[in-house]
Protein backbone atom coordinates (compact mmCIF):
# COMPACT_ATOMS: atom_id res chain seq x y z
CA UNK A 1 0.00 0.00 0.00
CA UNK A 2 1.46 3.38 -0.98
CA UNK A 3 0.41 6.47 0.89
CA UNK A 4 -1.08 9.23 -1.27
CA UNK A 5 1.57 11.68 -2.41
CA UNK A 6 -0.44 14.64 -1.20
CA UNK A 7 -0.05 13.77 2.49
CA UNK A 8 3.49 12.73 3.25
CA UNK A 9 3.54 12.22 7.00
CA UNK A 10 6.93 13.37 8.17
CA UNK A 11 7.94 11.08 11.06
CA UNK A 12 8.45 13.96 13.48
CA UNK A 13 5.12 15.61 12.79
CA UNK A 14 3.27 12.30 13.04
CA UNK A 15 4.72 11.75 16.49
CA UNK A 16 3.77 15.26 17.54
CA UNK A 17 0.28 14.77 16.14
CA UNK A 18 -0.09 11.50 18.07
CA UNK A 19 1.06 13.11 21.29
CA UNK A 20 -1.35 15.99 20.88
CA UNK A 21 -4.29 13.67 20.13
CA UNK A 22 -3.42 11.40 23.04
CA UNK A 23 -3.34 14.26 25.54
CA UNK A 24 -6.57 15.62 24.11
CA UNK A 25 -8.29 12.24 24.59
CA UNK A 26 -6.85 11.83 28.08
CA UNK A 27 -7.46 15.35 29.34
CA UNK A 28 -10.89 14.97 30.87
CA UNK A 29 -10.33 11.49 32.36
CA UNK A 30 -7.04 12.63 33.88
CA UNK A 31 -8.75 15.61 35.48
CA UNK A 32 -11.32 13.15 36.82
CA UNK A 33 -8.70 10.87 38.35
CA UNK A 34 -6.85 13.83 39.86
CA UNK A 35 -9.94 15.43 41.39
CA UNK A 36 -11.98 12.36 42.34
CA UNK A 37 -9.22 9.94 43.34
CA UNK A 38 -5.86 11.59 44.07
CA UNK A 39 -6.98 14.87 45.59
CA UNK A 40 -9.32 13.16 48.12
CA UNK A 41 -6.52 10.79 49.08
CA UNK A 42 -4.31 13.71 50.01
CA UNK A 43 -7.22 15.53 51.63
CA UNK A 44 -7.88 12.48 53.82
CA UNK A 45 -4.20 12.38 54.80
CA UNK A 46 -4.38 16.06 55.67
CA UNK A 47 -7.71 15.80 57.52
CA UNK A 48 -6.26 13.05 59.70
CA UNK A 49 -4.00 15.69 61.24
CA UNK A 50 -6.92 17.89 62.28
CA UNK A 51 -9.66 17.65 64.87
CA UNK A 52 -12.07 17.87 61.96
CA UNK A 53 -15.68 17.67 63.10
CA UNK A 54 -18.13 18.78 60.47
CA UNK A 55 -20.58 19.94 63.15
CA UNK A 56 -18.06 22.27 64.81
CA UNK A 57 -17.04 25.79 63.82
CA UNK A 58 -13.30 25.25 64.03
CA UNK A 59 -11.14 22.42 62.77
CA UNK A 60 -7.92 22.84 64.79
CA UNK A 61 -4.65 21.22 63.74
CA UNK A 62 -3.71 18.46 66.18
CA UNK A 63 -0.76 16.79 64.50
CA UNK A 64 -0.63 13.06 65.24
CA UNK A 65 -3.14 13.29 68.10
CA UNK A 66 -5.77 11.24 66.18
CA UNK A 67 -3.27 8.45 65.63
CA UNK A 68 -2.20 8.51 69.28
CA UNK A 69 -5.83 8.23 70.29
CA UNK A 70 -6.31 5.33 67.86
CA UNK A 71 -3.59 3.35 69.58
CA UNK A 72 -5.60 3.46 72.82
CA UNK A 73 -9.01 2.93 71.23
CA UNK A 74 -10.21 -0.51 72.32
CA UNK A 75 -13.10 -0.42 69.84
CA UNK A 76 -10.67 0.17 66.97
CA UNK A 77 -8.58 -2.72 68.23
CA UNK A 78 -11.66 -4.91 68.15
CA UNK A 79 -12.55 -3.74 64.62
CA UNK A 80 -9.01 -4.49 63.48
CA UNK A 81 -9.01 -7.96 65.04
CA UNK A 82 -12.43 -8.74 63.55
CA UNK A 83 -11.36 -7.58 60.09
CA UNK A 84 -8.25 -9.74 60.29
CA UNK A 85 -10.40 -12.67 61.37
CA UNK A 86 -12.85 -12.19 58.48
CA UNK A 87 -9.94 -12.14 56.03
CA UNK A 88 -8.13 -15.11 57.50
CA UNK A 89 -11.30 -17.25 57.55
CA UNK A 90 -12.99 -15.98 54.39
CA UNK A 91 -10.24 -15.82 51.78
CA UNK A 92 -8.88 -19.39 52.18
CA UNK A 93 -12.38 -20.87 52.43
CA UNK A 94 -13.66 -19.16 49.32
CA UNK A 95 -10.57 -20.10 47.36
CA UNK A 96 -10.67 -23.74 48.50
CA UNK A 97 -14.40 -24.06 47.80
CA UNK A 98 -14.08 -22.19 44.50
CA UNK A 99 -11.23 -24.40 43.32
CA UNK A 100 -13.00 -27.55 44.51
CA UNK A 101 -16.19 -26.70 42.66
CA UNK A 102 -14.25 -25.64 39.56
CA UNK A 103 -12.40 -28.99 39.56
CA UNK A 104 -15.68 -30.87 39.91
CA UNK A 105 -17.34 -28.77 37.21
CA UNK A 106 -14.48 -29.32 34.82
CA UNK A 107 -14.93 -33.07 35.03
CA UNK A 108 -18.60 -33.10 34.12
CA UNK A 109 -20.11 -32.22 30.76
CA UNK A 110 -23.88 -32.26 31.08
CA UNK A 111 -25.50 -29.36 32.97
CA UNK A 112 -22.14 -27.68 33.42
CA UNK A 113 -23.35 -24.26 32.23
CA UNK A 114 -26.44 -24.47 34.40
CA UNK A 115 -24.46 -25.38 37.53
CA UNK A 116 -22.01 -22.58 36.84
CA UNK A 117 -24.82 -20.06 36.39
CA UNK A 118 -26.48 -21.10 39.64
CA UNK A 119 -23.26 -20.83 41.63
CA UNK A 120 -22.76 -17.40 40.10
CA UNK A 121 -26.22 -16.04 40.92
CA UNK A 122 -25.40 -14.78 44.46
CA UNK A 123 -22.57 -12.70 43.05
CA UNK A 124 -24.95 -10.50 41.05
CA UNK A 125 -27.57 -10.33 43.81
CA UNK A 126 -27.84 -7.01 45.67
CA UNK A 127 -26.14 -7.61 49.02
CA UNK A 128 -28.83 -5.67 50.84
CA UNK A 129 -31.58 -8.01 49.65
CA UNK A 130 -29.44 -11.08 50.36
CA UNK A 131 -28.70 -9.82 53.87
CA UNK A 132 -32.41 -9.54 54.70
CA UNK A 133 -32.97 -13.12 53.63
CA UNK A 134 -29.99 -14.33 55.64
CA UNK A 135 -31.24 -12.51 58.73
CA UNK A 136 -34.45 -14.48 58.43
CA UNK A 137 -32.76 -17.80 57.62
CA UNK A 138 -30.48 -17.56 60.66
CA UNK A 139 -33.01 -16.10 63.07
CA UNK A 140 -32.80 -18.05 66.36
CA UNK A 141 -36.57 -17.81 66.92
CA UNK A 142 -38.16 -18.35 63.53
CA UNK A 143 -35.34 -19.21 61.15
CA UNK A 144 -35.51 -22.33 58.96
CA UNK A 145 -31.84 -23.20 59.61
CA UNK A 146 -32.59 -23.98 63.25
CA UNK A 147 -35.63 -25.98 62.13
CA UNK A 148 -33.36 -28.03 59.90
CA UNK A 149 -30.82 -28.48 62.70
CA UNK A 150 -33.63 -29.61 64.96
CA UNK A 151 -34.88 -32.08 62.36
CA UNK A 152 -31.48 -33.79 62.20
CA UNK A 153 -31.19 -33.81 65.98
CA UNK A 154 -28.77 -30.92 66.48
CA UNK A 155 -29.27 -28.20 69.11
CA UNK A 156 -30.50 -24.78 67.94
CA UNK A 157 -27.86 -22.09 67.46
CA UNK A 158 -27.91 -18.37 68.16
CA UNK A 159 -26.06 -17.39 64.95
CA UNK A 160 -26.20 -13.62 64.42
CA UNK A 161 -27.32 -12.90 67.97
CA UNK A 162 -24.32 -14.60 69.56
CA UNK A 163 -21.00 -12.81 70.04
CA UNK A 164 -19.16 -15.99 69.03
CA UNK A 165 -21.21 -17.04 66.01
CA UNK A 166 -22.09 -13.69 64.46
CA UNK A 167 -18.75 -13.21 62.73
CA UNK A 168 -18.54 -16.70 61.18
CA UNK A 169 -22.17 -16.41 60.05
CA UNK A 170 -21.42 -13.07 58.39
CA UNK A 171 -18.36 -14.59 56.74
CA UNK A 172 -20.57 -17.38 55.40
CA UNK A 173 -22.74 -14.79 53.64
CA UNK A 174 -19.67 -13.18 52.06
CA UNK A 175 -18.31 -16.55 50.92
CA UNK A 176 -21.74 -17.48 49.51
CA UNK A 177 -21.68 -14.24 47.51
CA UNK A 178 -18.13 -14.49 46.20
CA UNK A 179 -18.03 -18.19 45.44
CA UNK A 180 -19.41 -17.97 41.90
CA UNK A 181 -16.78 -15.45 40.90
CA UNK A 182 -14.03 -17.74 42.24
CA UNK A 183 -15.49 -20.72 40.40
CA UNK A 184 -15.54 -18.94 37.04
CA UNK A 185 -12.03 -17.61 37.58
CA UNK A 186 -10.65 -21.06 38.39
CA UNK A 187 -12.53 -22.70 35.52
CA UNK A 188 -10.80 -20.27 33.17
CA UNK A 189 -7.46 -20.93 34.82
CA UNK A 190 -7.92 -24.70 34.53
CA UNK A 191 -8.97 -24.49 30.88
CA UNK A 192 -5.76 -22.60 30.08
CA UNK A 193 -3.52 -25.44 31.29
CA UNK A 194 -2.28 -27.40 28.26
CA UNK A 195 -3.65 -30.94 28.08
CA UNK A 196 -0.30 -32.33 27.02
CA UNK A 197 1.16 -31.73 30.49
CA UNK A 198 -1.37 -34.12 31.98
CA UNK A 199 -0.80 -36.67 29.23
CA UNK A 200 2.93 -36.57 29.92
CA UNK A 201 2.28 -36.97 33.64
CA UNK A 202 0.03 -39.93 32.96
CA UNK A 203 2.68 -41.62 30.83
CA UNK A 204 5.17 -41.07 33.63
CA UNK A 205 2.72 -42.84 35.92
CA UNK A 206 1.99 -39.85 38.14
CA UNK A 207 -0.99 -40.17 40.45
CA UNK A 208 -3.83 -37.68 40.27
CA UNK A 209 -2.65 -36.01 43.44
CA UNK A 210 0.88 -35.75 42.06
CA UNK A 211 -0.48 -34.22 38.86
CA UNK A 212 -2.45 -31.73 40.91
CA UNK A 213 0.60 -30.77 42.98
CA UNK A 214 2.98 -30.77 40.05
CA UNK A 215 0.87 -29.31 37.25
CA UNK A 216 -2.50 -27.84 38.28
CA UNK A 217 -1.43 -25.97 41.40
CA UNK A 218 1.72 -24.29 40.03
CA UNK A 219 0.16 -23.44 36.66
CA UNK A 220 -2.88 -22.05 38.41
CA UNK A 221 -0.60 -19.86 40.50
CA UNK A 222 -1.31 -16.56 38.68
CA UNK A 223 -5.05 -17.10 39.12
CA UNK A 224 -4.62 -17.98 42.79
CA UNK A 225 -2.43 -14.91 43.38
CA UNK A 226 -5.07 -12.76 41.70
CA UNK A 227 -7.75 -14.31 43.93
CA UNK A 228 -5.78 -13.95 47.13
CA UNK A 229 -4.81 -10.34 46.48
CA UNK A 230 -8.20 -9.06 45.27
CA UNK A 231 -10.03 -11.19 47.86
CA UNK A 232 -7.91 -9.84 50.71
CA UNK A 233 -8.43 -6.23 49.61
CA UNK A 234 -12.20 -6.83 49.45
CA UNK A 235 -12.33 -8.48 52.90
CA UNK A 236 -10.29 -5.67 54.44
CA UNK A 237 -13.02 -3.27 53.30
CA UNK A 238 -15.99 -5.37 54.39
CA UNK A 239 -18.95 -3.12 55.09
CA UNK A 240 -22.28 -3.71 53.34
CA UNK A 241 -22.81 -7.28 54.57
CA UNK A 242 -21.93 -6.37 58.15
CA UNK A 243 -24.23 -3.35 58.28
CA UNK A 244 -27.17 -5.09 56.70
CA UNK A 245 -27.03 -8.25 58.79
CA UNK A 246 -27.86 -6.17 61.83
CA UNK A 247 -30.77 -3.91 62.46
CA UNK A 248 -28.49 -1.30 63.96
CA UNK A 249 -25.26 -0.18 62.35
CA UNK A 250 -23.31 -0.99 65.51
CA UNK A 251 -21.65 -4.13 64.22
CA UNK A 252 -23.36 -7.10 65.76
CA UNK A 253 -23.76 -8.05 69.42
CA UNK A 254 -21.16 -6.12 71.46
CA UNK A 255 -19.29 -5.16 68.31
CA UNK A 256 -18.53 -8.80 67.52
CA UNK A 257 -18.91 -8.26 63.76
CA UNK A 258 -17.59 -4.68 63.70
CA UNK A 259 -15.12 -4.09 60.86
CA UNK A 260 -12.65 -1.29 60.26
CA UNK A 261 -14.78 0.03 57.39
CA UNK A 262 -17.89 0.08 59.58
CA UNK A 263 -15.97 1.81 62.36
CA UNK A 264 -14.85 4.47 59.89
CA UNK A 265 -18.49 4.91 58.89
CA UNK A 266 -19.59 5.22 62.52
CA UNK A 267 -16.91 7.78 63.34
CA UNK A 268 -17.36 9.83 60.17
CA UNK A 269 -21.12 9.77 59.68
CA UNK A 270 -22.43 8.90 63.14
CA UNK A 271 -20.22 11.22 65.17
CA UNK A 272 -19.03 13.39 62.29
CA UNK A 273 -15.45 13.11 63.57
CA UNK A 274 -14.03 13.30 60.07
CA UNK A 275 -10.46 13.84 61.30
CA UNK A 276 -10.44 10.75 63.49
CA UNK A 277 -12.17 8.68 60.80
CA UNK A 278 -9.61 9.89 58.26
CA UNK A 279 -6.80 8.71 60.50
CA UNK A 280 -8.38 5.23 60.45
CA UNK A 281 -8.64 5.31 56.64
CA UNK A 282 -4.95 6.17 56.44
CA UNK A 283 -4.13 3.19 58.64
CA UNK A 284 -6.38 0.99 56.48
CA UNK A 285 -4.67 2.24 53.33
CA UNK A 286 -1.30 1.46 54.87
CA UNK A 287 -2.39 -2.06 55.79
CA UNK A 288 -3.79 -2.73 52.30
CA UNK A 289 -0.65 -1.43 50.65
CA UNK A 290 1.63 -3.48 52.91
CA UNK A 291 -0.32 -6.72 52.59
CA UNK A 292 -0.67 -6.40 48.81
CA UNK A 293 3.06 -5.82 48.36
CA UNK A 294 3.93 -8.75 50.64
CA UNK A 295 1.43 -11.06 48.92
CA UNK A 296 2.60 -10.15 45.44
CA UNK A 297 6.26 -10.66 46.40
CA UNK A 298 5.75 -13.87 48.34
CA UNK A 299 3.10 -15.59 46.25
CA UNK A 300 4.45 -14.86 42.79
CA UNK A 301 8.01 -15.90 43.62
CA UNK A 302 7.03 -19.22 45.05
CA UNK A 303 6.92 -21.32 41.92
CA UNK A 304 9.31 -19.40 39.73
CA UNK A 305 12.16 -21.84 40.33
CA UNK B 1 -12.55 -30.51 51.04
CA UNK B 2 -13.48 -31.82 47.61
CA UNK B 3 -11.45 -34.49 45.93
CA UNK B 4 -8.22 -33.31 44.45
CA UNK B 5 -7.44 -37.00 44.44
CA UNK B 6 -6.94 -39.38 41.54
CA UNK B 7 -9.08 -37.38 39.22
CA UNK B 8 -7.83 -33.88 39.15
CA UNK B 9 -6.40 -35.31 35.94
CA UNK B 10 -9.88 -35.01 34.55
CA UNK B 11 -10.22 -31.27 33.94
CA UNK B 12 -8.33 -31.37 30.68
CA UNK B 13 -10.29 -34.32 29.43
CA UNK B 14 -13.40 -32.18 29.10
CA UNK B 15 -11.87 -30.52 26.04
CA UNK B 16 -13.93 -30.98 22.87
CA UNK B 17 -11.69 -33.70 21.50
CA UNK B 18 -12.66 -36.06 24.33
CA UNK B 19 -14.00 -39.07 22.45
CA UNK B 20 -16.65 -40.31 24.86
CA UNK B 21 -17.12 -40.26 28.56
CA UNK B 22 -18.52 -43.08 30.58
CA UNK B 23 -20.52 -42.41 33.69
CA UNK B 24 -18.19 -43.79 36.30
CA UNK B 25 -18.67 -43.59 40.07
CA UNK B 26 -16.37 -40.58 40.36
CA UNK B 27 -18.42 -38.59 37.89
CA UNK B 28 -21.64 -39.50 39.65
CA UNK B 29 -20.09 -38.39 42.91
CA UNK B 30 -19.11 -35.09 41.30
CA UNK B 31 -22.71 -34.55 40.23
CA UNK B 32 -23.90 -35.39 43.72
CA UNK B 33 -21.56 -32.92 45.44
CA UNK B 34 -22.32 -30.22 42.87
CA UNK B 35 -26.06 -30.70 43.29
CA UNK B 36 -25.69 -30.43 47.04
CA UNK B 37 -23.80 -27.17 46.55
CA UNK B 38 -26.52 -25.91 44.24
CA UNK B 39 -29.20 -26.63 46.84
CA UNK B 40 -27.25 -24.67 49.47
CA UNK B 41 -26.63 -21.80 47.04
CA UNK B 42 -30.23 -21.59 45.94
CA UNK B 43 -31.88 -22.06 49.32
CA UNK B 44 -31.91 -18.34 50.24
CA UNK B 45 -33.47 -17.44 46.87
CA UNK B 46 -36.13 -20.11 47.21
CA UNK B 47 -36.90 -19.06 50.76
CA UNK B 48 -37.13 -15.41 49.76
CA UNK B 49 -39.53 -15.98 46.89
CA UNK B 50 -41.69 -18.55 48.67
CA UNK B 51 -41.95 -16.40 51.79
CA UNK B 52 -42.87 -13.35 49.74
CA UNK B 53 -45.93 -15.29 48.55
CA UNK B 54 -47.19 -16.02 52.06
CA UNK B 55 -49.93 -14.11 53.81
CA UNK B 56 -49.61 -12.61 57.32
CA UNK B 57 -51.10 -15.59 59.11
CA UNK B 58 -48.82 -18.06 57.36
CA UNK B 59 -45.51 -16.25 57.45
CA UNK B 60 -44.12 -17.53 60.74
CA UNK B 61 -45.26 -21.10 60.20
CA UNK B 62 -42.16 -22.80 58.98
CA UNK B 63 -43.63 -24.66 56.06
CA UNK B 64 -41.54 -24.17 52.97
CA UNK B 65 -44.30 -24.05 50.36
CA UNK B 66 -47.03 -21.44 50.91
CA UNK B 67 -50.41 -23.09 51.51
CA UNK B 68 -52.39 -20.15 50.21
CA UNK B 69 -50.07 -18.22 47.90
CA UNK B 70 -50.89 -14.53 47.57
CA UNK B 71 -49.44 -11.58 45.70
CA UNK B 72 -50.59 -9.24 48.46
CA UNK B 73 -47.06 -8.43 49.61
CA UNK B 74 -46.07 -7.43 46.10
CA UNK B 75 -49.01 -5.14 45.56
CA UNK B 76 -48.36 -3.56 48.94
CA UNK B 77 -44.68 -2.97 48.13
CA UNK B 78 -45.54 -1.41 44.79
CA UNK B 79 -48.38 0.80 46.05
CA UNK B 80 -47.52 1.69 49.64
CA UNK B 81 -43.78 2.24 49.42
CA UNK B 82 -41.53 4.29 47.14
CA UNK B 83 -40.24 1.08 45.60
CA UNK B 84 -40.88 2.12 42.01
CA UNK B 85 -39.23 5.51 42.58
CA UNK B 86 -36.15 3.82 44.04
CA UNK B 87 -36.14 1.36 41.15
CA UNK B 88 -36.26 4.28 38.70
CA UNK B 89 -33.46 6.08 40.54
CA UNK B 90 -31.25 3.01 40.39
CA UNK B 91 -32.01 2.61 36.70
CA UNK B 92 -31.12 6.24 36.02
CA UNK B 93 -27.94 6.27 38.12
CA UNK B 94 -26.66 2.91 36.87
CA UNK B 95 -27.64 3.74 33.27
CA UNK B 96 -25.87 7.10 33.05
CA UNK B 97 -22.82 5.77 34.89
CA UNK B 98 -22.57 2.84 32.48
CA UNK B 99 -22.73 5.06 29.39
CA UNK B 100 -20.07 7.34 30.85
CA UNK B 101 -17.78 4.47 31.82
CA UNK B 102 -18.13 2.82 28.41
CA UNK B 103 -17.18 6.01 26.60
CA UNK B 104 -14.34 7.26 28.79
CA UNK B 105 -12.81 3.92 29.71
CA UNK B 106 -12.65 2.79 26.10
CA UNK B 107 -11.25 6.17 25.03
CA UNK B 108 -8.54 6.05 27.68
CA UNK B 109 -7.85 2.35 27.11
CA UNK B 110 -7.57 2.97 23.37
CA UNK B 111 -5.25 5.95 23.80
CA UNK B 112 -2.98 4.07 26.20
CA UNK B 113 -2.86 1.04 23.92
CA UNK B 114 -2.55 2.61 20.48
CA UNK B 115 -0.79 5.96 20.80
CA UNK B 116 2.85 6.60 21.42
CA UNK B 117 3.52 9.63 23.62
CA UNK B 118 5.70 10.67 26.54
CA UNK B 119 4.32 9.79 29.96
CA UNK B 120 2.19 6.94 28.64
CA UNK B 121 3.33 4.28 31.10
CA UNK B 122 3.32 6.69 34.00
CA UNK B 123 -0.28 7.68 33.28
CA UNK B 124 -1.33 4.03 33.07
CA UNK B 125 0.39 3.23 36.37
CA UNK B 126 -1.19 6.24 38.05
CA UNK B 127 -4.67 5.21 36.94
CA UNK B 128 -4.07 1.60 37.96
CA UNK B 129 -2.70 2.63 41.37
CA UNK B 130 -6.05 4.20 42.28
CA UNK B 131 -7.42 0.66 42.62
CA UNK B 132 -5.41 0.34 45.83
CA UNK B 133 -7.02 3.34 47.52
CA UNK B 134 -9.76 2.13 49.87
CA UNK B 135 -13.15 3.68 49.09
CA UNK B 136 -13.57 4.62 52.74
CA UNK B 137 -10.62 6.96 52.44
CA UNK B 138 -12.16 8.83 49.51
CA UNK B 139 -15.67 8.96 50.88
CA UNK B 140 -14.94 11.39 53.72
CA UNK B 141 -13.47 14.12 51.44
CA UNK B 142 -16.22 13.42 48.87
CA UNK B 143 -18.84 13.97 51.55
CA UNK B 144 -17.21 17.20 52.75
CA UNK B 145 -16.99 18.26 49.11
CA UNK B 146 -20.64 17.70 48.20
CA UNK B 147 -21.67 19.35 51.46
CA UNK B 148 -19.47 22.43 50.83
CA UNK B 149 -20.69 22.71 47.25
CA UNK B 150 -24.31 22.23 48.44
CA UNK B 151 -24.72 19.69 45.65
CA UNK B 152 -27.57 17.85 47.32
CA UNK B 153 -29.67 21.01 47.54
CA UNK B 154 -31.07 20.51 44.04
CA UNK B 155 -32.32 17.27 42.50
CA UNK B 156 -29.93 17.24 39.50
CA UNK B 157 -27.10 18.12 41.86
CA UNK B 158 -28.05 15.26 44.16
CA UNK B 159 -28.14 12.78 41.28
CA UNK B 160 -24.72 14.01 40.22
CA UNK B 161 -23.47 13.62 43.80
CA UNK B 162 -24.56 9.97 43.80
CA UNK B 163 -23.01 9.25 40.42
CA UNK B 164 -19.78 11.19 40.11
CA UNK B 165 -17.39 8.74 41.81
CA UNK B 166 -18.27 6.04 39.29
CA UNK B 167 -18.26 8.00 36.03
CA UNK B 168 -14.85 6.65 35.02
CA UNK B 169 -13.43 3.40 36.38
CA UNK B 170 -9.79 2.42 36.59
CA UNK B 171 -10.70 -1.25 36.30
CA UNK B 172 -12.47 -0.57 32.98
CA UNK B 173 -9.47 1.33 31.65
CA UNK B 174 -7.32 -1.67 32.43
CA UNK B 175 -9.79 -4.06 30.77
CA UNK B 176 -10.21 -1.97 27.61
CA UNK B 177 -6.49 -1.39 27.24
CA UNK B 178 -5.97 -5.16 27.18
CA UNK B 179 -8.48 -5.52 24.36
CA UNK B 180 -7.21 -2.62 22.26
CA UNK B 181 -3.62 -3.87 22.53
CA UNK B 182 -4.59 -6.94 20.55
CA UNK B 183 -6.12 -4.85 17.77
CA UNK B 184 -3.97 -4.71 14.59
CA UNK B 185 -2.44 -1.26 14.17
CA UNK B 186 -2.44 -1.61 10.34
CA UNK B 187 -6.19 -1.20 10.30
CA UNK B 188 -5.98 2.11 12.12
CA UNK B 189 -3.10 3.22 9.88
CA UNK B 190 -5.16 2.50 6.79
CA UNK B 191 -7.99 4.68 8.09
CA UNK B 192 -5.49 7.40 8.97
CA UNK B 193 -4.12 7.35 5.43
CA UNK B 194 -7.66 7.61 4.10
CA UNK B 195 -7.82 10.91 5.96
CA UNK B 196 -10.12 9.86 8.75
CA UNK B 197 -9.94 11.95 11.93
CA UNK B 198 -8.53 10.36 15.08
CA UNK B 199 -11.82 10.46 16.94
CA UNK B 200 -13.58 8.96 13.91
CA UNK B 201 -11.03 6.13 13.81
CA UNK B 202 -11.73 5.47 17.47
CA UNK B 203 -15.53 5.45 17.21
CA UNK B 204 -15.97 3.96 13.72
CA UNK B 205 -13.09 1.49 13.44
CA UNK B 206 -11.73 0.63 16.87
CA UNK B 207 -14.88 0.55 19.01
CA UNK B 208 -16.91 -1.84 16.82
CA UNK B 209 -14.02 -4.30 16.95
CA UNK B 210 -14.06 -4.56 20.73
CA UNK B 211 -17.79 -5.02 21.14
CA UNK B 212 -17.48 -8.16 23.31
CA UNK B 213 -15.28 -6.25 25.75
CA UNK B 214 -17.70 -3.34 25.76
CA UNK B 215 -20.57 -5.71 26.52
CA UNK B 216 -18.70 -7.24 29.48
CA UNK B 217 -17.75 -3.84 30.82
CA UNK B 218 -21.29 -2.55 30.39
CA UNK B 219 -22.83 -5.39 32.37
CA UNK B 220 -20.24 -5.25 35.15
CA UNK B 221 -20.58 -1.50 35.49
CA UNK B 222 -24.35 -1.62 35.44
CA UNK B 223 -24.59 -4.38 38.05
CA UNK B 224 -21.92 -2.77 40.22
CA UNK B 225 -23.73 0.56 40.28
CA UNK B 226 -27.16 -1.01 40.59
CA UNK B 227 -25.97 -2.82 43.73
CA UNK B 228 -23.79 0.02 45.09
CA UNK B 229 -24.49 0.77 48.73
CA UNK B 230 -21.93 2.66 50.84
CA UNK B 231 -21.60 5.91 48.86
CA UNK B 232 -25.30 6.24 47.92
CA UNK B 233 -26.18 5.66 51.59
CA UNK B 234 -24.03 8.63 52.54
CA UNK B 235 -24.70 10.89 49.57
CA UNK B 236 -28.50 10.65 49.51
CA UNK B 237 -30.43 12.82 51.90
CA UNK B 238 -33.96 12.87 50.47
CA UNK B 239 -35.98 9.62 50.70
CA UNK B 240 -37.34 10.10 47.17
CA UNK B 241 -33.79 10.11 45.76
CA UNK B 242 -32.79 6.79 47.32
CA UNK B 243 -31.48 4.06 45.08
CA UNK B 244 -32.92 0.59 45.46
CA UNK B 245 -30.31 -0.88 47.85
CA UNK B 246 -30.49 2.17 50.11
CA UNK B 247 -34.28 2.16 50.00
CA UNK B 248 -34.45 -1.51 50.93
CA UNK B 249 -31.79 -1.19 53.64
CA UNK B 250 -33.75 1.58 55.32
CA UNK B 251 -37.00 -0.33 54.82
CA UNK B 252 -37.01 -1.58 58.38
CA UNK B 253 -37.99 1.71 59.98
CA UNK B 254 -40.65 2.38 57.43
CA UNK B 255 -42.16 -1.08 57.16
CA UNK B 256 -41.77 -1.98 60.85
CA UNK B 257 -40.06 -5.32 60.13
CA UNK B 258 -42.88 -6.60 58.01
CA UNK B 259 -41.09 -9.68 56.73
CA UNK B 260 -43.59 -10.40 53.99
CA UNK B 261 -43.02 -6.93 52.56
CA UNK B 262 -39.27 -7.15 52.96
CA UNK B 263 -39.14 -10.51 51.17
CA UNK B 264 -41.34 -9.20 48.34
CA UNK B 265 -39.19 -6.08 47.98
CA UNK B 266 -36.02 -8.18 48.03
CA UNK B 267 -37.44 -10.49 45.37
CA UNK B 268 -38.32 -7.51 43.21
CA UNK B 269 -34.78 -6.20 43.61
CA UNK B 270 -33.14 -9.55 42.88
CA UNK B 271 -35.24 -10.93 40.04
CA UNK B 272 -34.41 -8.24 37.42
CA UNK B 273 -30.73 -8.67 38.20
CA UNK B 274 -30.99 -12.43 37.78
CA UNK B 275 -32.80 -11.96 34.45
CA UNK B 276 -30.08 -9.58 33.21
CA UNK B 277 -27.52 -12.12 34.35
CA UNK B 278 -29.29 -15.01 32.62
CA UNK B 279 -29.35 -13.08 29.33
CA UNK B 280 -25.76 -11.83 29.47
CA UNK B 281 -24.16 -14.77 31.24
CA UNK B 282 -21.65 -15.30 28.47
CA UNK B 283 -20.36 -11.72 28.49
CA UNK B 284 -20.10 -11.68 32.27
CA UNK B 285 -18.11 -14.86 32.30
CA UNK B 286 -15.88 -13.72 29.43
CA UNK B 287 -15.20 -10.53 31.37
CA UNK B 288 -14.06 -12.43 34.46
CA UNK B 289 -11.98 -14.80 32.39
CA UNK B 290 -10.20 -11.87 30.84
CA UNK B 291 -9.48 -10.02 34.06
CA UNK B 292 -8.39 -13.12 35.91
CA UNK B 293 -6.16 -14.47 33.19
CA UNK B 294 -4.31 -11.30 32.44
CA UNK B 295 -4.47 -9.88 35.94
Interface residues (C-beta under 8 A of the other chain):
Chain A: X1 X3 X4 X7 X15 X18 X19 X21 X22 X23 X25 X26 X28 X29 X30 X32 X33 X36 X37 X38 X39 X40 X41 X43 X44 X47 X54 X96 X97 X100 X101 X103 X104 X105 X106 X107 X108 X109 X111 X113 X115 X116 X117 X118 X119 X120 X121 X122 X124 X125 X126 X127 X128 X129 X130 X132 X133 X134 X136 X137 X142 X144 X147 X176 X179 X181 X184 X185 X188 X189 X190 X191 X192 X193 X194 X195 X198 X201 X202 X207 X208 X209 X211 X212 X216 X222 X223 X226 X227 X230 X233 X236 X237 X239 X240 X243 X244 X247 X260 X261 X264 X265 X268 X269 X274 X277 X278 X280 X281 X282 X284 X285 X288 X289 X292
Chain B: X1 X2 X3 X4 X5 X6 X7 X8 X9 X10 X11 X12 X13 X14 X15 X21 X26 X27 X30 X31 X33 X34 X37 X38 X41 X42 X43 X44 X45 X47 X48 X51 X60 X62 X64 X104 X107 X108 X110 X111 X115 X116 X117 X118 X120 X123 X126 X127 X130 X132 X133 X134 X135 X136 X137 X138 X139 X140 X141 X142 X143 X144 X145 X147 X164 X165 X167 X168 X170 X173 X190 X193 X195 X198 X199 X202 X223 X226 X227 X229 X230 X234 X244 X245 X246 X248 X249 X252 X257 X259 X262 X263 X265 X266 X267 X269 X270 X273 X274 X276 X277 X278 X281 X284 X285 X288 X289 X292 X293 X295
